């Protein structure tokens, strides 16, 4: 097996370092001032660990208003299917993500880069 598979994104890039039928492990490298889309997943469940940087995490369930919290290195966020979420890098940041393998399961509600779902 080679090194991580790198996927360029408008906010930085992803490094997928583990991918099986049961789980995926990746690193989200987000540049300061950039943010991911406000999104949710129908089936995908994920847990993220902030390894470095500072990130503004916005999240909430469909029936509740969105809340914001600043993540510091060592903080962990669990996102079950259906939970709306967005990450904005306040500093260059590295988030480690472990998830179920449904990588194309993205429903974008807002996106700074005008991408549709599954882009």
Residue pairs with C-beta under 8 A, 6 or more apart in sequence:
3 17
4 15
4 16
4 17
4 26
4 27
5 15
5 16
5 17
5 19
6 13
6 14
6 15
7 13
7 14
7 15
7 16
10 34
10 112
10 113
10 115
11 30
11 31
11 34
11 35
11 36
11 89
11 112
11 113
12 28
12 29
12 30
12 31
12 34
12 89
13 29
14 26
14 27
14 28
14 29
15 26
15 27
15 29
16 24
16 25
16 26
17 25
17 26
17 27
18 24
18 25
18 26
19 25
19 101
20 101
21 101
22 100
22 101
23 98
23 99
23 100
23 101
24 97
24 98
24 99
24 100
24 101
24 103
25 96
25 97
25 98
26 96
26 97
26 99
27 51
27 94
27 95
27 96
27 97
28 36
28 48
28 87
28 93
28 94
28 95
28 97
29 92
29 93
29 94
30 36
30 53
30 55
30 87
30 88
30 89
30 92
30 93
30 94
30 95
31 89
31 92
32 53
32 89
32 90
32 91
32 92
32 93
33 88
33 89
34 88
34 89
34 112
35 56
35 86
35 87
35 88
35 89
35 112
36 86
36 87
36 88
37 86
37 106
37 108
37 109
37 110
37 111
37 112
37 113
37 115
38 58
38 84
38 85
38 86
38 108
38 109
38 110
38 111
39 84
39 85
39 86
39 106
39 107
39 108
39 109
40 62
40 81
40 82
40 83
40 84
40 85
40 107
40 109
41 79
41 81
41 82
41 102
41 105
41 106
41 107
42 81
42 82
42 105
42 107
43 81
43 100
43 102
43 105
44 81
44 99
44 100
44 102
44 103
44 105
44 106
45 79
45 80
45 81
45 99
45 100
46 78
46 79
46 97
46 98
46 99
46 100
47 76
47 77
47 78
47 79
47 97
47 98
47 99
48 76
48 77
48 79
48 87
48 95
48 96
48 97
49 74
49 75
49 76
49 95
49 96
49 97
50 71
50 72
50 73
50 74
50 75
50 76
50 93
50 94
50 95
51 73
51 94
51 95
51 96
52 73
52 92
52 93
52 94
53 73
53 89
53 90
53 91
53 92
53 93
53 94
54 70
54 71
54 72
54 89
54 90
54 91
54 93
55 70
55 71
55 87
55 88
55 89
55 90
55 93
55 95
56 68
56 69
56 70
56 71
56 87
56 88
56 90
57 68
57 69
57 70
57 71
57 77
57 85
57 86
57 87
58 66
58 67
58 68
58 84
58 85
58 86
58 87
58 88
59 66
59 67
59 77
59 79
59 83
59 84
59 85
59 86
60 66
60 67
60 83
60 84
61 82
61 83
61 84
62 82
62 84
66 84
70 90
71 77
71 87
77 85
79 85
84 109
86 110
87 93
87 95
104 118
106 117
106 118
107 117
108 115
108 116
108 117
108 119
